[in-house]
Amino acid sequence: MRAVCWHGARDVRVDTVPDPEIVNPHDAIVRVTSTAICGSDLHLYNGVIPTMRPGDILGHEFMGEVVETGPSNRTVKVGDRVVIPFTIACGACFFCREQLTSLCDNTNPNAAMAEALYGFSASGLFGYSHLYGGYAGGQAEYVRVPFADIGACPVPARLTDEQVLFLSDIFPTAYMAAENCGIRPGDTIAVWGCGPVGLLAIRSAYLLGADRVIAIDRWPARLRLAESEGKAETINYEDVDDDVVEELKQRTGGRGPDACIDAVGTEADGTTLDALYDRVKTAVRLGTDRPVALRQAIQACRKGGTVSIPGVYGGYLDKIPFGAAFAKALTFRMGQTHVHRYMRPLLEQIDAGHIDPSFVISHRRWPLSRAADAYGMFNDKREDCTKVVLDPTR
């Protein structure tokens, strides 16, 4: 089969690789009909996340048709059309029973590697380095889905791939980020980053009852989407000389947003000295992350507020204003998304017509053969790119 494979920083190729096979009796094999490039895939593309190996198959946002199941699989059958969560969960451990499925104890075969870096291991992830299990990803014609009887979410024929594809990751990720804010009527939420997760976090904040959402970015096309599709107020940080904190104070009567969402993560940009400092340190491998957005979120958030962090961070963060967080009694909530918890409730929201996540797509149904071009375009934000969906059947 054909698959999008990592061969080094900024080097992805479509290779011919062996077809997947059933390994565990709870597995399924899915023929992929739609797969997307996620913003967190760009961290792999840029060589930020460690433990990648040449030939690793990328991709964790995918859906398709079940073509084979293991003998112990009782919940999905051949022919089912399913969306697959990017987190792999066993359904039986303590964390899965608590619906904290991204913390599953049993799905990362490289748990010792993660424990050495983080103290504990979280769940395995599709297509996201050997630190998270080394599982083959979904930017391919076929994929093996472990614990498919726990994770695979059947979707009705009346909904298109584009409407439901993002149940695999970015819609639950955005919704959990907004839910983590503890939104109450009248709240003002600030969102850093108007990429797909940020845009869906804006919509999710309104679904959960926010009164105002203020979005921060520098890319005009993304800011326009935040305004037109998200109904958010916007700040182009380059227009305020990167003094986002002061701008947010002015817009909130001096109090600050009730909660702040960092939907940017490890590769944040900026024009301030701390942003330059981050870029130099990461360029010479003396640092792992560029937490510009997180610093601003901590400084801008009102006293007693919440900072929600769906943006991915991979290592050790420098120059974080933790004194400000302590002085203001901030609450932090973060982590990989417990996708299994959210898929079916959010599917109901889509089916009821309350939201159509496909508004984030800018480039539709590209053939798998153009994956390298798509990665480069998305990474460099050319052609007003916000989201690329690949069609492995083409």
N, C-alpha and C positions, 0 to 999 in steps of 0.2 A: 504494500500500500504506500501511498504518498503521505508524508508528514512534514511539518515545519520543525526543523531541528536547529538547536543552538550550536554554534561552532566557535564562539568567542565573542568578545565585546563588539557590538554592532555588526555581527556576522551571523545571519540566519539564512538557512537554505531549505529548499524543499527536496528531501531525500526520499529514496525508495527504501523502506524498512520492512521487516517481517510483520505480517498481520498478527494482531493480538490473539491470545488464546485464553480459555477458561483455566484459571489456576486454583481458585478457591470455590467450593460448592455454592457460595453466595454471590458469585460474580455474575455479570452480564457483559455481553459484547454489544456495543451500540454503533450503528452506522451513523456517522455525524452528518447532519444536514445543515447546520449553522454553527459557526464558532466565531468568537470575537477576540480582538486584541484588547487586553485590559491595560489600564494605566500602570498597574503593578508589573505587567509583563515588560514594560520599558525599563524597570529596574534590572531585570535579567539582561535585557538587550544592551544596556549600558555597562554591564559588568559590575553592578553595585552589590548584588546578592551573591555570597560565596557558595562554594560547593557545586557549581555547575560543571558538567563534563561535556566535551564535544560529542554531538550526536543525541543529546537529550531532547526529547520531544516536548515542545512548548504548548501552552494553552490550558486555561482552566474555566473558560466560559464557553459551554457547548451544550448542544442538545441533539437529539436524533431519534432513530428507530431501533428498538431492541431486535437483534437478529439471532441471539443465542443466549441461553441462561444456564447457570449451574444447576445441579440436581437438587440443591437445598433451597433454591429461590422460589418463594411461594407468592410474592406480591407483584412481580412484573412478569409479563409473558412476551413471547416473540410477537412482533407487530406493534407493540405499545410505542406510542410517541411520548418521549420523556425529556425533561430537563434534569441535568445532573448538578448537584451542589459542588462547588469547588473544594469544600472541605470533605474529608473522608471520615465517616464515623461508624463505629461498630454497633451502636444502639443499646449496648448492654452494660458498659462500664459506669462508674459513679457519675462521671461528667455528662455522659450521654443521657443517663436517667434524669439528670438535673436540667436537661435541654441546653447544656453548654457544649454543643457538639464539636466546636472547633478546638476543644481541649481534650478530645478523646484520648484515652490512655493506650489504645490497642491498634492504632492504624499507622504509626510511624515506625517502620522497621529500622530506621536509623536514629532511634530515640537517644542512644548514648551520645551521638554527635550533638544533638540539640541540648541535651542536659549539660554537656561540657560548656556550652556557650550561655545558656539561659537558666540553668538550674533545674528545669523540668522540660519535658517535651510536650508540645501540643499535638494536634492531629496531623495526619498526612494530608498533603495537598496535591492536586493534579498539576503536573508540569511546572513545579516550582522549586527546583533544586533538590539535592540529596539531603540537605538539612531537614527537609520536610518529606522525606521518604523516597525520593527518586522515582516517583510514579510518572509514567508516560502521560503526556497531556492530550488535550482534545483538539488541537489544531492539526487534525489528521482525518483520514477517511474513516478509520475505525478506532475505537478505544475500549480497553478493558475497564469496567467499572467495578471495583471491589465493593462489597456490602451493598450491592444494588438494591437488595430487598429493603434496605433501610433508607437509602438516599434518593433513588430515582423517583421523580415526581411526574406522574402521567398528566398530560395536558390535553384539553379537548380540541377536536379538529376545527372548531369554529374560530379558534384564535390562531393567528399567524405565528411563524417562528419569531419574527421581529418583536411581536408583542410580549412573548413569554421568555425569550432567550436570556434576558438579564435577571431572571429569577435565579440563575446559576451563581450570581455573585453581586453585581453592582447595585441592584435594587434592594436586596436584603441588607447589603452593607450600608447603603445610604439610609435606609429606614432605621436600622439599629443605631446608627450614629445620631439620628434625630431623636429616637426613643431614649437614648442614653442622656440626652439633655434634660429629661424630666420636664418637658414643656407644659406650661400652664397657660390658660387663656390670657391674652395680653402680652405675652412674652415677645421679646425681640431676640432673634438668633442671628449671629454672624457666621458666615461660611467662607473659609479660605479655600479657593480653588473652584473654578467653574468648568472643570472637566466632567466626565459622565457621573462620577460619584457625587461631586459637589452639586451638579444640577439636580440629580435625583434626591439629594439631601434637602435641597431647597423645597422641592415638591413634598417630600415626606414631612418636613417641619410644618408646612401648612396643613397637611392631612391630620397632623397630631394637634393642631389648634394654635399654632403660632400666629401672632398678630402682624409682625413684620419680620422680614428676612433681608439681611444686607450681605451681598456677595462681593468678594474681593478677588481680583485677578488683574492681568494686564493685557490679555488677548481680546481685541475688540469683538471678534465673532462670538467668543464664549460669553462675554459680558452681555452681548445682545440676546443670546439664548436665555441667559439668566433673567433678563428683563421680560422677554416676550413669552417664553414657555414657563419660566419659574415665577413670574410676577414679583421678582425681587428688586429692591434698590441695589445699586451697584457702586463700587469704588474701583477705579483703575489706580492701582498703587503708584504707578508712574506719574499720574496727574497730581498726586498729593505729596510728591517728593518722598514717597515711601513712609510718610508719617501717618500710617493707617490707624494707629492707636488714638492719636489726637482727633482724627476725622471721625472715628467711631464715638468718641466722647461727645463731640459736638452734635452728632446726629441722635444721641440718646440723652440729651439734657445733662451731660456730665456724669451719668451713672455708669455707662458701659453696657454692652449686650448682656442679657440674662444668661446666655450660654454661647459658647464659641465652638465651631466644628473645624478641625484641621483635616481637610480632605485633600491635602497636598502630599505630606509625608516627606520621605527621605531626600528627594531631589528638588527641594524648593529653591526658587530664585528670588532675587531682590536686588536693589540698588544701594543698599546701606553698607556700612563698613563690616557689619557682622556677616552679611551675605557674601561679601568678597572674601572674608576670612574663612568661611565655610568652604567656598569653592577652591581656594588655594589648598586647604588642608586635605580635602578629599582628592584633589588632583594628584597630590604627591603621596597619597595613601597614608597620611597621618590622622585621618578621620574617616568615619564611615557614613555620616549623614549630614544633611544640610537643613537644620531645623528652623529656618527663618520664620515660616508660618506659625510654628508652634510657639516660638518666643513671642510673636505678636499676639497670638490668641491668649496666652497667659497674661500679658500686660494689659490687654484690652478688656478682658472679662470683668464684669462687675464683682464687687465684694460678695462672697457667698455663692458665686455662680459656678457653672460647670464647664469644663473643657472636655469635649468629646473628640476622640482621635481615631477615625477610621483610616487615615493615611498610614501607609506602611513605613516602619522604621526597622533597620536591620542590626544596629550595633550600639555604639556608645555615643551619646549626644553631648555636645560641648556648649558651654556658655548658656545654659538654661536658667532663666530667672526664677529659681525655685524659692528664693526668699520672697518674691512677690506672690507666688502661689500660696506660701505659708501665711504671709501677712494678710492676704485677702480671704483665707479659709476656702480656697477653691476645691472643688471635687473633680477628680480626673476619672474618666471612663474610656476604655479603649479595648483593642484586641481584634483578632480575626473574627469574622462574623459567624455566628451560630446559624448558618444558612438553613439547616433543616427546620429550625423553629419557625422561620418566617415564610418559607416557600408557599405553603398552602394558603395561609391567610392573605398573602400578597397576590397570589393567583386569583383569589376571590375578588380583590380590589380591581384587578385588571378586567376580569370577566364582567364585573358590574359596571365597567366604564368609568370608574373613578380616576383612573390614570392609565396612560399608555406610555410605557418607558421608551418606546422606540423613537421618541422625539430627539434622543441624544445621538442618533446615528447620522453621520454625515456622508459615509461612503458605504454603499450597499452591495452585497453579494459579489464581492471580488473573488475571482477564482483563486484556489490555493496556490497556484503557480506564481501569483503576484504578491505573496506574503512578504518577501524581503522589501519590495517597494512600499507596501502598506506600513510595515514597521518604521521605515525611514521617514515616511510622510507623517505618521502619527507622532513620532518622537520629535521631529523638527517643527511640528504644527504647521505644515504647509497645506495649502488649499483649504484653509479654515477647517482642518480635520479635528473632529471631536470623538468619533468612534468609527471603526472599520469592522464590518461583518464579512467574514470569509465563507464561501460556499464550497466545501470539499467535494460536492457532487459535480462541480464544473471542471 
